[in-house]
Amino acid sequence: MGASDAKDYPLEYFGAAALAAAINYPLWRASALAQSGFAVPEMVLAGQRLPSALAPYVFAFGPPYKGLVATVAGMTWARAAIFWGSDAGKAWLKQYETCPDVVATLLPPLAVSTAVQCVNMPLVRATITIQNPSSTLPTVPAALRHIAQHHGLPALWHGTSAGILKTVPKYCTAVVVKDFMDEHVLEPVDPTSPTAHTDRLWRSATKSVVAGVAGAALTNPLDVIRNKMFQTNQGLRETVQVLYEKEGWAFLHKGLGKNMIAVAIPVACTIFFTDSLVQYSSQQRRMRQQEQES
């Protein structure tokens, strides 16, 4: 996907984000369990007790899928808005010769991801809260009511500071890396090549994986802090102090492996699916145009 294509393909961005969110829901759930420190029941498979490192994954892939629809919907609109807004915003800013490239690249994801995080925070907190196996809250609306009744309406936005510190750098990094790979690292695909379609897919897969991993690795500590804030209702500074006193600097990489999977894969999938859908739609439009001209 390119900045100049975004304004013509909003549905492709939305469809790609929805597909990535639906596929990766269990991975997000496993990451939320690990980083929040929720106690997962002992898991037994074929008569053998599973190691504690594997238990969250097995538990996350099994029912009940609490908050599935709300989680997928929230991730879908959020990622679609961020990636579409970043690409469309970059194309719009680059119309102005006085706008530096770095501003055109960084400002749209910075602004859009910040706004998305603020709007989405109540949903994020509620969906993570009900993943606790010991939680008696059955649904996202029930979790929202519980939080508001017991901690006040502003508590729905508790953790926004850590969420912004985590989400904004993640998507800014992913967008910058994606664009840098696209414009400066990867060779352009020869449209006359018999393998042009396959070459485009491999090119897209490469930049998608690199962008997803870069964004996920950078922000893992802030995921841990945000999820702990949800549990304790403490502020950012107090939460960091508690984590450090309890775990030392080890909290910085707590759940890193699961987070690399739960964050890197969805981001990479969103970029790759968007590229694929945009390429398909673009090809279909060209074919229809050729038919009309002939």
Backbone as CSV, one residue per row, in Angstrom:
resi,resn,N_x,N_y,N_z,CA_x,CA_y,CA_z,C_x,C_y,C_z
1,MET,0.848,-1.184,0.000,0.000,0.000,0.000,0.885,1.236,0.000
2,GLY,0.420,2.275,-0.642,1.185,3.504,-0.694,0.336,4.665,-0.254
3,ALA,1.011,5.752,0.131,0.281,6.914,0.611,-0.663,7.450,-0.453
4,SER,-0.232,7.410,-1.707,-1.061,7.955,-2.776,-2.279,7.094,-3.078
5,ASP,-2.279,5.827,-2.644,-3.389,4.919,-2.929,-4.492,4.982,-1.878
6,ALA,-4.171,5.456,-0.684,-5.063,5.297,0.457,-6.446,5.891,0.225
7,LYS,-6.501,7.107,-0.288,-7.797,7.785,-0.428,-8.749,7.044,-1.355
8,ASP,-8.207,6.210,-2.239,-9.039,5.476,-3.194,-9.477,4.104,-2.682
9,TYR,-8.912,3.655,-1.552,-9.170,2.282,-1.104,-9.483,2.190,0.397
10,PRO,-10.391,3.010,0.927,-10.687,2.924,2.366,-11.278,1.583,2.778
11,LEU,-12.117,0.988,1.927,-12.734,-0.294,2.275,-11.702,-1.407,2.349
12,GLU,-10.669,-1.331,1.524,-9.614,-2.343,1.566,-8.835,-2.252,2.875
13,TYR,-8.591,-1.047,3.347,-7.913,-0.871,4.637,-8.771,-1.448,5.762
14,PHE,-10.073,-1.162,5.716,-10.979,-1.650,6.758,-11.085,-3.175,6.709
15,GLY,-11.231,-3.729,5.516,-11.335,-5.180,5.380,-10.086,-5.893,5.852
16,ALA,-8.917,-5.335,5.536,-7.657,-5.938,5.969,-7.531,-5.910,7.488
17,ALA,-7.916,-4.793,8.099,-7.846,-4.684,9.554,-8.801,-5.668,10.227
18,ALA,-9.998,-5.840,9.657,-10.976,-6.779,10.218,-10.473,-8.212,10.133
19,LEU,-9.909,-8.579,9.002,-9.389,-9.935,8.825,-8.244,-10.211,9.790
20,ALA,-7.333,-9.262,9.928,-6.200,-9.436,10.838,-6.666,-9.535,12.289
21,ALA,-7.642,-8.713,12.673,-8.138,-8.730,14.049,-8.828,-10.046,14.382
22,ALA,-9.636,-10.553,13.456,-10.359,-11.807,13.700,-9.405,-12.986,13.827
23,ILE,-8.419,-13.049,12.945,-7.465,-14.159,12.967,-6.629,-14.155,14.241
24,ASN,-6.286,-12.962,14.707,-5.313,-12.851,15.793,-5.925,-12.643,17.170
25,TYR,-7.246,-12.752,17.294,-7.870,-12.580,18.615,-7.279,-13.504,19.678
26,PRO,-7.108,-14.810,19.415,-6.537,-15.677,20.459,-5.130,-15.262,20.883
27,LEU,-4.331,-14.747,19.952,-2.978,-14.309,20.292,-3.025,-13.073,21.182
28,TRP,-3.941,-12.157,20.874,-4.126,-10.989,21.743,-4.548,-11.432,23.137
29,ARG,-5.436,-12.398,23.199,-5.936,-12.878,24.488,-4.808,-13.496,25.311
30,ALA,-3.947,-14.286,24.663,-2.814,-14.900,25.361,-1.864,-13.837,25.893
31,SER,-1.628,-12.802,25.110,-0.752,-11.721,25.537,-1.345,-10.961,26.716
32,ALA,-2.650,-10.693,26.664,-3.313,-9.986,27.761,-3.229,-10.784,29.055
33,LEU,-3.409,-12.091,28.966,-3.310,-12.953,30.146,-1.911,-12.899,30.745
34,ALA,-0.891,-12.994,29.892,0.490,-13.048,30.375,0.939,-11.720,30.967
35,GLN,0.662,-10.630,30.270,1.151,-9.335,30.726,0.383,-8.808,31.932
36,SER,-0.867,-9.213,32.069,-1.661,-8.783,33.219,-1.366,-9.616,34.455
37,GLY,-0.692,-10.733,34.276,-0.392,-11.607,35.403,-1.590,-12.393,35.890
38,PHE,-2.607,-12.565,35.041,-3.781,-13.340,35.430,-3.391,-14.809,35.608
39,ALA,-3.946,-15.429,36.645,-3.662,-16.840,36.920,-4.483,-17.717,35.983
40,VAL,-3.797,-18.482,35.150,-4.459,-19.381,34.208,-4.601,-20.757,34.852
41,PRO,-5.784,-21.379,34.765,-5.959,-22.713,35.352,-4.965,-23.712,34.773
42,GLU,-4.666,-24.723,35.555,-3.764,-25.777,35.074,-4.381,-26.450,33.853
43,MET,-3.592,-26.571,32.801,-4.071,-27.134,31.547,-3.484,-28.525,31.350
44,VAL,-4.359,-29.476,31.026,-3.931,-30.860,30.801,-4.332,-31.259,29.390
45,LEU,-3.381,-31.787,28.640,-3.621,-32.208,27.268,-3.097,-33.623,27.087
46,ALA,-4.000,-34.535,26.677,-3.644,-35.948,26.490,-3.043,-36.535,27.764
47,GLY,-3.612,-36.127,28.897,-3.160,-36.664,30.174,-1.886,-36.053,30.704
48,GLN,-1.318,-35.088,29.986,-0.072,-34.463,30.403,-0.311,-33.001,30.788
49,ARG,0.250,-32.620,31.928,0.143,-31.233,32.374,1.032,-30.349,31.504
50,LEU,0.442,-29.293,30.948,1.191,-28.407,30.065,2.102,-27.480,30.865
51,PRO,3.274,-27.158,30.327,4.155,-26.178,30.980,3.450,-24.837,31.121
52,SER,3.817,-24.083,32.156,3.158,-22.801,32.414,3.320,-21.827,31.253
53,ALA,4.409,-21.961,30.486,4.630,-21.061,29.351,3.628,-21.305,28.228
54,LEU,3.133,-22.539,28.114,2.190,-22.879,27.050,0.733,-22.731,27.476
55,ALA,0.484,-22.785,28.780,-0.888,-22.771,29.279,-1.707,-21.573,28.795
56,PRO,-1.149,-20.334,28.808,-1.960,-19.198,28.336,-2.403,-19.330,26.886
57,TYR,-1.558,-19.933,26.036,-1.922,-20.086,24.629,-3.079,-21.068,24.471
58,VAL,-2.976,-22.212,25.146,-4.032,-23.217,25.049,-5.336,-22.657,25.614
59,PHE,-5.237,-21.977,26.757,-6.417,-21.375,27.375,-7.028,-20.316,26.452
60,ALA,-6.171,-19.503,25.819,-6.653,-18.408,24.975,-7.380,-18.898,23.736
61,PHE,-6.992,-20.068,23.232,-7.621,-20.590,22.021,-8.927,-21.327,22.313
62,GLY,-9.226,-21.552,23.582,-10.434,-22.284,23.931,-11.556,-21.369,24.383
63,PRO,-12.812,-21.841,24.291,-13.949,-21.056,24.762,-13.952,-21.004,26.286
64,PRO,-14.711,-20.054,26.869,-15.547,-19.048,26.199,-14.713,-17.871,25.681
65,TYR,-15.115,-17.352,24.525,-14.386,-16.244,23.911,-15.009,-14.925,24.374
66,LYS,-14.690,-14.561,25.603,-15.301,-13.378,26.212,-14.816,-12.102,25.512
67,GLY,-15.769,-11.283,25.124,-15.428,-10.007,24.500,-14.923,-10.117,23.079
68,LEU,-15.180,-11.254,22.427,-14.647,-11.478,21.079,-15.097,-10.397,20.097
69,VAL,-16.408,-10.166,20.014,-16.937,-9.213,19.032,-16.431,-7.802,19.318
70,ALA,-16.478,-7.400,20.586,-16.039,-6.050,20.952,-14.547,-5.865,20.692
71,THR,-13.762,-6.888,21.011,-12.314,-6.801,20.803,-11.977,-6.683,19.327
72,VAL,-12.573,-7.551,18.516,-12.302,-7.526,17.073,-12.777,-6.208,16.459
73,ALA,-13.956,-5.747,16.878,-14.474,-4.480,16.347,-13.564,-3.315,16.719
74,GLY,-13.123,-3.300,17.975,-12.243,-2.221,18.420,-10.917,-2.216,17.693
75,MET,-10.331,-3.401,17.521,-9.060,-3.493,16.802,-9.227,-3.126,15.332
76,THR,-10.356,-3.521,14.762,-10.582,-3.274,13.334,-10.613,-1.787,13.023
77,TRP,-11.484,-1.054,13.705,-11.610,0.363,13.371,-10.349,1.118,13.754
78,ALA,-9.695,0.683,14.854,-8.494,1.385,15.306,-7.358,1.251,14.297
79,ARG,-7.063,0.007,13.884,-5.952,-0.192,12.945,-6.278,0.369,11.562
80,ALA,-7.531,0.225,11.148,-7.917,0.788,9.851,-7.747,2.304,9.858
81,ALA,-8.180,2.938,10.937,-8.052,4.395,11.036,-6.592,4.820,11.053
82,ILE,-5.765,4.082,11.801,-4.353,4.461,11.919,-3.621,4.309,10.591
83,PHE,-3.765,3.146,9.950,-3.008,2.929,8.715,-3.579,3.733,7.545
84,TRP,-4.910,3.794,7.442,-5.492,4.606,6.372,-5.204,6.082,6.613
85,GLY,-5.396,6.527,7.854,-5.134,7.926,8.176,-3.686,8.310,7.971
86,SER,-2.767,7.387,8.288,-1.341,7.662,8.109,-0.993,7.818,6.636
87,ASP,-1.482,6.891,5.811,-1.160,6.943,4.383,-1.867,8.103,3.680
88,ALA,-3.151,8.285,3.987,-3.892,9.388,3.365,-3.362,10.737,3.840
89,GLY,-3.035,10.821,5.129,-2.492,12.063,5.670,-1.141,12.407,5.076
90,LYS,-0.314,11.388,4.879,0.999,11.622,4.266,0.840,12.147,2.845
91,ALA,-0.056,11.530,2.076,-0.284,11.976,0.697,-0.796,13.414,0.665
92,TRP,-1.669,13.750,1.611,-2.220,15.105,1.655,-1.147,16.129,2.015
93,LEU,-0.313,15.811,3.017,0.731,16.744,3.445,1.812,16.928,2.385
94,LYS,2.076,15.880,1.624,3.135,15.969,0.612,2.727,16.823,-0.586
95,GLN,1.461,17.232,-0.617,1.042,18.183,-1.650,1.694,19.544,-1.439
96,TYR,2.081,19.806,-0.188,2.667,21.099,0.153,4.186,20.984,0.130
97,GLU,4.810,21.722,-0.743,6.257,21.627,-0.915,7.014,22.053,0.332
98,THR,6.404,22.890,1.155,7.078,23.373,2.360,7.049,22.356,3.495
99,CYS,6.282,21.285,3.338,6.166,20.273,4.400,7.315,19.272,4.279
100,PRO,8.189,19.181,5.291,9.296,18.220,5.238,8.773,16.783,5.202
101,ASP,9.536,15.896,4.579,9.126,14.495,4.472,8.933,13.855,5.839
102,VAL,9.805,14.207,6.796,9.712,13.589,8.122,8.407,13.984,8.810
103,VAL,7.953,15.200,8.587,6.679,15.653,9.164,5.517,14.942,8.487
104,ALA,5.576,14.829,7.169,4.509,14.154,6.424,4.392,12.690,6.813
105,THR,5.515,12.082,7.188,5.511,10.666,7.564,5.079,10.452,9.004
106,LEU,5.555,11.305,9.922,5.335,11.077,11.355,4.054,11.704,11.902
107,LEU,3.682,12.873,11.402,2.543,13.587,11.987,1.224,12.822,11.876
108,PRO,0.871,12.257,10.702,-0.415,11.544,10.625,-0.540,10.363,11.590
109,PRO,0.432,9.415,11.657,0.261,8.327,12.624,0.299,8.811,14.066
110,LEU,1.069,9.860,14.341,1.123,10.420,15.692,-0.236,10.955,16.107
111,ALA,-0.861,11.740,15.236,-2.154,12.344,15.558,-3.272,11.308,15.597
112,VAL,-3.317,10.440,14.590,-4.421,9.480,14.497,-4.337,8.437,15.605
113,SER,-3.150,7.898,15.864,-3.035,6.858,16.896,-3.312,7.416,18.286
114,THR,-2.961,8.679,18.531,-3.284,9.303,19.819,-4.797,9.435,19.983
115,ALA,-5.468,9.927,18.953,-6.925,10.078,19.015,-7.616,8.729,19.168
116,VAL,-7.162,7.740,18.421,-7.752,6.398,18.488,-7.600,5.812,19.883
117,GLN,-6.427,5.984,20.489,-6.193,5.430,21.817,-7.124,6.058,22.846
118,CYS,-7.327,7.361,22.758,-8.216,8.041,23.706,-9.663,7.563,23.549
119,VAL,-10.121,7.421,22.322,-11.494,6.979,22.071,-11.680,5.520,22.476
120,ASN,-10.691,4.701,22.216,-10.813,3.252,22.407,-10.524,2.785,23.831
121,MET,-9.982,3.661,24.689,-9.496,3.212,25.992,-10.543,2.498,26.849
122,PRO,-11.792,2.995,26.976,-12.762,2.242,27.777,-12.970,0.820,27.266
123,LEU,-13.025,0.661,25.956,-13.192,-0.669,25.372,-11.972,-1.540,25.640
124,VAL,-10.787,-0.953,25.527,-9.550,-1.706,25.796,-9.534,-2.194,27.235
125,ARG,-9.854,-1.305,28.168,-9.814,-1.696,29.576,-10.840,-2.783,29.873
126,ALA,-12.046,-2.634,29.347,-13.098,-3.612,29.619,-12.767,-4.979,29.034
127,THR,-12.261,-5.005,27.802,-11.971,-6.298,27.168,-10.828,-7.024,27.862
128,ILE,-9.839,-6.275,28.348,-8.740,-6.919,29.080,-9.214,-7.397,30.447
129,THR,-10.048,-6.596,31.110,-10.529,-6.953,32.449,-11.258,-8.291,32.453
130,ILE,-12.106,-8.542,31.461,-12.905,-9.774,31.476,-12.112,-11.000,31.035
131,GLN,-10.862,-10.811,30.611,-10.050,-11.981,30.257,-9.534,-12.707,31.494
132,ASN,-9.592,-12.056,32.651,-9.165,-12.705,33.893,-10.031,-13.948,34.131
133,PRO,-9.422,-15.138,34.188,-10.217,-16.362,34.381,-11.070,-16.341,35.640
134,SER,-10.645,-15.563,36.644,-11.411,-15.508,37.891,-12.475,-14.415,37.881
135,SER,-12.568,-13.665,36.784,-13.547,-12.581,36.705,-14.957,-13.145,36.563
136,THR,-15.884,-12.521,37.281,-17.295,-12.925,37.191,-18.068,-12.043,36.214
137,LEU,-17.380,-11.102,35.596,-18.029,-10.210,34.636,-18.162,-10.938,33.303
138,PRO,-19.395,-11.125,32.813,-19.580,-11.966,31.622,-19.365,-11.258,30.292
139,THR,-19.593,-9.943,30.263,-19.570,-9.233,28.983,-18.827,-7.907,29.111
140,VAL,-18.534,-7.311,27.968,-17.879,-6.000,27.953,-18.779,-4.921,28.562
141,PRO,-20.087,-4.839,28.208,-20.940,-3.838,28.863,-20.970,-3.999,30.384
142,ALA,-20.971,-5.249,30.857,-20.960,-5.484,32.304,-19.670,-4.962,32.922
143,ALA,-18.556,-5.155,32.233,-17.271,-4.666,32.733,-17.240,-3.145,32.756
144,LEU,-17.782,-2.519,31.719,-17.832,-1.056,31.676,-18.661,-0.509,32.831
145,ARG,-19.826,-1.130,33.085,-20.672,-0.682,34.197,-19.965,-0.892,35.532
146,HIS,-19.317,-2.027,35.699,-18.627,-2.344,36.953,-17.527,-1.323,37.236
147,ILE,-16.733,-1.012,36.230,-15.635,-0.058,36.413,-16.180,1.323,36.759
148,ALA,-17.206,1.761,36.039,-17.776,3.086,36.278,-18.429,3.181,37.656
149,GLN,-19.132,2.120,38.086,-19.824,2.135,39.373,-18.863,2.085,40.553
150,HIS,-17.778,1.322,40.426,-16.867,1.128,41.551,-15.713,2.123,41.589
151,HIS,-15.365,2.684,40.453,-14.199,3.577,40.415,-14.503,4.934,39.800
152,GLY,-15.738,5.137,39.353,-16.100,6.405,38.737,-15.922,6.378,37.226
153,LEU,-16.658,7.243,36.542,-16.617,7.278,35.081,-15.217,7.551,34.526
154,PRO,-14.436,8.460,35.137,-13.085,8.707,34.600,-12.189,7.469,34.623
155,ALA,-12.530,6.483,35.470,-11.703,5.275,35.553,-11.716,4.481,34.251
156,LEU,-12.726,4.714,33.418,-12.758,4.031,32.121,-11.576,4.441,31.250
157,TRP,-11.023,5.617,31.532,-9.853,6.097,30.774,-8.565,5.951,31.582
158,HIS,-8.642,5.220,32.703,-7.435,4.974,33.497,-6.460,4.138,32.672
159,GLY,-5.216,4.539,32.657,-4.218,3.846,31.845,-4.023,4.467,30.476
160,THR,-4.736,5.580,30.212,-4.604,6.215,28.899,-3.184,6.705,28.656
161,SER,-2.544,7.236,29.711,-1.177,7.749,29.545,-0.236,6.648,29.086
162,ALA,-0.291,5.495,29.777,0.559,4.369,29.367,0.132,3.834,28.013
163,GLY,-1.174,3.852,27.762,-1.671,3.373,26.474,-1.165,4.209,25.316
164,ILE,-1.151,5.536,25.512,-0.637,6.423,24.467,0.861,6.229,24.293
165,LEU,1.584,6.137,25.420,3.034,5.932,25.353,3.379,4.619,24.661
166,LYS,2.462,3.659,24.737,2.693,2.349,24.115,2.203,2.317,22.670
167,THR,0.993,2.814,22.441,0.375,2.677,21.123,0.980,3.621,20.091
168,VAL,1.175,4.870,20.466,1.655,5.860,19.501,3.042,5.509,18.962
169,PRO,4.038,5.226,19.836,5.349,4.829,19.280,5.286,3.547,18.455
170,LYS,4.413,2.607,18.871,4.314,1.338,18.134,3.881,1.575,16.696
171,TYR,2.811,2.333,16.522,2.307,2.539,15.168,3.153,3.537,14.384
172,CYS,3.701,4.537,15.065,4.616,5.446,14.370,5.827,4.673,13.857
173,THR,6.365,3.784,14.702,7.508,2.970,14.286,7.135,2.075,13.118
174,ALA,5.986,1.401,13.233,5.559,0.487,12.169,5.357,1.229,10.849
175,VAL,4.730,2.397,10.907,4.473,3.168,9.684,5.775,3.679,9.077
176,VAL,6.670,4.205,9.925,7.943,4.734,9.423,8.781,3.618,8.801
177,VAL,8.860,2.473,9.492,9.639,1.348,8.968,9.031,0.839,7.666
178,LYS,7.699,0.729,7.636,7.007,0.283,6.415,7.330,1.200,5.238
179,ASP,7.219,2.499,5.466,7.475,3.450,4.382,8.945,3.463,3.974
180,PHE,9.841,3.349,4.967,11.275,3.346,4.658,11.644,2.117,3.833
181,MET,11.114,0.960,4.243,11.371,-0.263,3.477,10.819,-0.126,2.061
182,ASP,9.642,0.453,1.956,8.965,0.572,0.665,9.709,1.507,-0.285
183,GLU,10.242,2.600,0.270,10.807,3.648,-0.576,12.322,3.567,-0.749
184,HIS,13.024,2.946,0.225,14.491,3.025,0.192,15.215,1.681,0.250
185,VAL,14.561,0.632,0.693,15.263,-0.641,0.897,14.909,-1.665,-0.176
186,LEU,13.629,-1.902,-0.367,13.186,-2.949,-1.290,13.177,-2.453,-2.732
187,GLU,13.625,-3.322,-3.618,13.643,-2.988,-5.041,12.207,-2.930,-5.586
188,PRO,11.916,-1.945,-6.435,10.580,-1.897,-7.055,10.334,-3.140,-7.908
189,VAL,9.082,-3.539,-7.990,8.718,-4.717,-8.787,8.558,-4.313,-10.246
190,ASP,9.152,-5.100,-11.120,9.021,-4.866,-12.559,7.626,-5.310,-13.006
191,PRO,6.763,-4.375,-13.420,5.384,-4.751,-13.786,5.302,-5.656,-15.006
192,THR,6.366,-5.699,-15.813,6.353,-6.552,-17.013,6.858,-7.960,-16.734
193,SER,7.339,-8.193,-15.519,7.868,-9.516,-15.176,6.737,-10.537,-15.096
194,PRO,6.971,-11.770,-15.558,5.929,-12.806,-15.455,5.621,-13.189,-14.009
195,THR,6.536,-12.866,-13.107,6.325,-13.173,-11.682,5.997,-11.911,-10.885
196,ALA,5.499,-10.887,-11.557,5.264,-9.596,-10.895,4.317,-9.723,-9.709
197,HIS,3.238,-10.505,-9.873,2.262,-10.647,-8.787,2.901,-11.293,-7.560
198,THR,3.640,-12.388,-7.771,4.315,-13.065,-6.663,5.377,-12.165,-6.047
199,ASP,6.101,-11.439,-6.883,7.145,-10.535,-6.386,6.549,-9.454,-5.482
200,ARG,5.385,-8.949,-5.859,4.728,-7.932,-5.027,4.339,-8.502,-3.666
201,LEU,3.854,-9.733,-3.659,3.454,-10.359,-2.398,4.654,-10.580,-1.487
202,TRP,5.768,-11.066,-2.051,6.974,-11.265,-1.243,7.512,-9.931,-0.726
203,ARG,7.458,-8.932,-1.561,7.921,-7.600,-1.158,7.065,-7.072,-0.008
204,SER,5.761,-7.240,-0.143,4.845,-6.795,0.900,5.054,-7.571,2.193
205,ALA,5.249,-8.894,2.078,5.460,-9.720,3.270,6.713,-9.297,4.019
206,THR,7.766,-8.989,3.290,9.028,-8.593,3.919,8.878,-7.314,4.726
207,LYS,8.316,-6.288,4.106,8.186,-5.013,4.825,7.172,-5.122,5.961
208,SER,6.158,-5.976,5.796,5.144,-6.146,6.838,5.743,-6.759,8.092
209,VAL,6.543,-7.809,7.925,7.154,-8.492,9.066,8.127,-7.569,9.788
210,VAL,8.974,-6.884,9.051,9.957,-5.986,9.669,9.252,-4.867,10.434
211,ALA,8.226,-4.280,9.847,7.494,-3.196,10.501,6.773,-3.688,11.751
212,GLY,6.153,-4.864,11.680,5.437,-5.405,12.829,6.346,-5.720,13.994
213,VAL,7.478,-6.355,13.729,8.426,-6.712,14.787,9.019,-5.462,15.426
214,ALA,9.371,-4.475,14.619,9.955,-3.242,15.146,8.987,-2.535,16.088
215,GLY,7.728,-2.446,15.700,6.743,-1.779,16.542,6.463,-2.516,17.832
216,ALA,6.417,-3.845,17.783,6.095,-4.644,18.970,7.228,-4.645,19.983
217,ALA,8.458,-4.789,19.523,9.604,-4.879,20.433,9.787,-3.591,21.219
218,LEU,9.488,-2.474,20.590,9.723,-1.178,21.218,8.804,-0.918,22.402
219,THR,7.592,-1.425,22.348,6.560,-0.979,23.291,6.136,-2.020,24.320
220,ASN,6.803,-3.150,24.408,6.401,-4.191,25.358,6.327,-3.691,26.807
221,PRO,7.332,-2.955,27.328,7.251,-2.511,28.727,6.005,-1.688,29.017
222,LEU,5.578,-0.886,28.061,4.412,-0.042,28.281,3.121,-0.846,28.259
223,ASP,3.102,-1.968,27.551,1.969,-2.892,27.633,1.839,-3.426,29.053
224,VAL,2.973,-3.828,29.632,2.985,-4.373,30.991,2.479,-3.330,31.981
225,ILE,2.978,-2.105,31.863,2.585,-1.026,32.776,1.091,-0.736,32.651
226,ARG,0.605,-0.626,31.417,-0.816,-0.311,31.203,-1.719,-1.380,31.794
227,ASN,-1.407,-2.647,31.545,-2.247,-3.732,32.047,-2.228,-3.791,33.569
228,LYS,-1.083,-3.477,34.180,-0.994,-3.444,35.643,-1.820,-2.288,36.198
229,MET,-1.838,-1.171,35.498,-2.658,-0.037,35.925,-4.133,-0.405,35.918
230,PHE,-4.552,-1.223,34.954,-5.939,-1.676,34.908,-6.284,-2.481,36.161
231,GLN,-5.334,-3.309,36.620,-5.584,-4.177,37.773,-5.631,-3.403,39.081
232,THR,-4.710,-2.447,39.240,-4.527,-1.806,40.542,-5.199,-0.444,40.668
233,ASN,-5.557,0.174,39.522,-6.100,1.530,39.508,-5.120,2.554,40.066
234,GLN,-3.841,2.228,40.073,-2.816,3.171,40.497,-2.360,4.008,39.305
235,GLY,-1.671,5.106,39.594,-1.154,5.963,38.544,0.072,5.369,37.878
236,LEU,0.542,6.064,36.855,1.679,5.574,36.071,2.927,5.419,36.924
237,ARG,3.272,6.459,37.694,4.496,6.412,38.499,4.419,5.332,39.565
238,GLU,3.279,5.248,40.256,3.130,4.236,41.308,3.200,2.825,40.730
239,THR,2.616,2.635,39.562,2.627,1.313,38.932,4.039,0.886,38.574
240,VAL,4.812,1.794,37.989,6.202,1.476,37.641,6.998,1.136,38.896
241,GLN,6.766,1.888,39.975,7.484,1.644,41.226,7.149,0.265,41.791
242,VAL,5.860,-0.097,41.767,5.443,-1.409,42.276,6.045,-2.531,41.436
243,LEU,6.009,-2.391,40.132,6.574,-3.416,39.250,8.068,-3.577,39.481
244,TYR,8.760,-2.454,39.654,10.209,-2.521,39.864,10.543,-3.160,41.208
245,GLU,9.796,-2.787,42.257,10.057,-3.355,43.585,9.768,-4.848,43.624
246,LYS,8.776,-5.282,42.866,8.373,-6.687,42.887,9.215,-7.552,41.954
247,GLU,9.541,-7.029,40.776,10.188,-7.853,39.753,11.534,-7.326,39.281
248,GLY,11.931,-6.137,39.759,13.154,-5.543,39.235,12.955,-5.119,37.788
249,TRP,14.066,-4.972,37.067,13.961,-4.568,35.671,13.422,-5.674,34.780
250,ALA,13.198,-6.844,35.357,12.665,-7.965,34.565,11.272,-7.658,34.024
251,PHE,10.562,-6.710,34.673,9.214,-6.404,34.178,9.252,-5.815,32.768
252,LEU,10.411,-5.282,32.361,10.522,-4.678,31.033,10.316,-5.688,29.914
253,HIS,10.684,-6.950,30.188,10.501,-7.977,29.150,9.470,-9.028,29.555
254,LYS,8.640,-8.694,30.534,7.586,-9.612,30.957,6.598,-9.825,29.812
255,GLY,6.374,-11.080,29.455,5.437,-11.391,28.378,5.918,-10.976,27.003
256,LEU,7.238,-10.715,26.859,7.754,-10.212,25.583,7.493,-11.178,24.433
257,GLY,7.747,-12.470,24.682,7.548,-13.447,23.614,6.115,-13.471,23.131
258,LYS,5.187,-13.486,24.072,3.766,-13.498,23.706,3.364,-12.185,23.050
259,ASN,3.939,-11.077,23.536,3.597,-9.786,22.953,4.146,-9.643,21.538
260,MET,5.329,-10.201,21.297,5.884,-10.163,19.946,4.954,-10.876,18.975
261,ILE,4.342,-11.958,19.465,3.396,-12.696,18.624,2.073,-11.949,18.518
262,ALA,1.571,-11.480,19.666,0.240,-10.868,19.696,0.196,-9.494,19.043
263,VAL,1.320,-8.786,19.000,1.346,-7.445,18.404,1.981,-7.456,17.025
264,ALA,3.137,-8.105,16.906,3.851,-8.089,15.624,3.039,-8.764,14.519
265,ILE,2.439,-9.909,14.835,1.692,-10.636,13.807,0.461,-9.857,13.328
266,PRO,-0.387,-9.306,14.230,-1.535,-8.538,13.731,-1.140,-7.310,12.911
267,VAL,-0.104,-6.590,13.355,0.330,-5.411,12.601,0.855,-5.826,11.234
268,ALA,1.688,-6.881,11.223,2.222,-7.373,9.951,1.095,-7.868,9.042
269,CYS,0.136,-8.587,9.625,-1.002,-9.080,8.840,-1.815,-7.929,8.259
270,THR,-2.037,-6.889,9.066,-2.819,-5.749,8.590,-2.147,-5.092,7.391
271,ILE,-0.834,-4.888,7.482,-0.095,-4.270,6.373,-0.137,-5.168,5.141
272,PHE,0.114,-6.470,5.354,0.162,-7.402,4.226,-1.210,-7.558,3.571
273,PHE,-2.257,-7.738,4.388,-3.605,-7.889,3.835,-4.042,-6.626,3.089
274,THR,-3.672,-5.462,3.629,-4.026,-4.213,2.956,-3.365,-4.130,1.592
275,ASP,-2.070,-4.428,1.553,-1.362,-4.444,0.271,-2.045,-5.383,-0.720
276,SER,-2.373,-6.578,-0.241,-2.962,-7.591,-1.124,-4.321,-7.152,-1.649
277,LEU,-5.167,-6.615,-0.757,-6.502,-6.181,-1.181,-6.439,-4.976,-2.112
278,VAL,-5.521,-4.048,-1.823,-5.367,-2.882,-2.695,-4.882,-3.315,-4.075
279,GLN,-3.927,-4.239,-4.116,-3.427,-4.736,-5.402,-4.535,-5.432,-6.191
280,TYR,-5.332,-6.245,-5.486,-6.428,-6.952,-6.155,-7.464,-5.964,-6.695
281,SER,-7.869,-5.010,-5.863,-8.876,-4.035,-6.289,-8.359,-3.173,-7.435
282,SER,-7.084,-2.805,-7.354,-6.489,-2.001,-8.419,-6.481,-2.761,-9.743
283,GLN,-6.160,-4.046,-9.659,-6.152,-4.875,-10.868,-7.552,-5.005,-11.453
284,GLN,-8.548,-5.196,-10.585,-9.926,-5.306,-11.056,-10.398,-4.012,-11.715
285,ARG,-10.004,-2.887,-11.154,-10.390,-1.600,-11.737,-9.765,-1.414,-13.119
286,ARG,-8.505,-1.793,-13.247,-7.842,-1.677,-14.548,-8.507,-2.570,-15.588
287,MET,-8.885,-3.775,-15.182,-9.538,-4.695,-16.113,-10.887,-4.145,-16.562
288,ARG,-11.662,-3.582,-15.624,-12.962,-3.008,-15.985,-12.793,-1.800,-16.914
289,GLN,-11.760,-1.013,-16.622,-11.499,0.152,-17.461,-11.115,-0.260,-18.881
290,GLN,-10.295,-1.306,-19.000,-9.894,-1.806,-20.315,-11.093,-2.351,-21.088
291,GLU,-12.006,-3.030,-20.363,-13.205,-3.563,-21.011,-14.092,-2.436,-21.533
292,GLN,-14.198,-1.367,-20.746,-15.022,-0.237,-21.162,-14.429,0.473,-22.375
293,GLU,-13.101,0.582,-22.395,-12.428,1.261,-23.508,-12.488,0.446,-24.796
294,SER,-12.519,-0.886,-24.624,-12.574,-1.742,-25.808,-14.026,-1.915,-26.289
